[in-house]
């Protein structure tokens, strides 16, 4: 399989409306060029505009603790083999919420009961693993989730897993090329 992008992302100069959208997708004042994922999604301006509110809501306005969110995102991307998205979160978001290098790597190479994780963390990893493998959650795991999180947060965890699975599918299918500064999966 080739690593060459199947869909080339937009390149500058951008149409004014696309540039405005790209600025909304990037953190305020970011010195980084808009991500290749965003520039690829921008090819379909209507879809691009509709996707942003959910993505921004998950990252910036969620009800689950940011550390828990990042464990779910990293594991979802790792299980879906979306090294592009995993690598961005491994560099930017995961360290910001206190995940160690060992924990970040364990989202790729570790099992849910890896010693890097607390008992509470393993519930999140198992959630991602079950959803990846079965597109549902077992009754046992549901009980464990419900004991730890209220229903609105469980719903957000499920939605976050699904959202990053969707992004992983777009990334892998379009073969979006890695950002030069992002991490690669550990060996």
Secondary structure as GFF3:
##gff-version 3
##sequence-region A 1 187
A	DSSP	alpha_helix	16	25	.	.	.	ID=ss1
A	DSSP	alpha_helix	36	41	.	.	.	ID=ss2
A	DSSP	alpha_helix	45	60	.	.	.	ID=ss3
A	DSSP	alpha_helix	66	79	.	.	.	ID=ss4
A	DSSP	alpha_helix	83	91	.	.	.	ID=ss5
A	DSSP	alpha_helix	93	96	.	.	.	ID=ss6
A	DSSP	alpha_helix	101	109	.	.	.	ID=ss7
A	DSSP	alpha_helix	119	134	.	.	.	ID=ss8
A	DSSP	alpha_helix	139	148	.	.	.	ID=ss9
A	DSSP	alpha_helix	151	174	.	.	.	ID=ss10
###
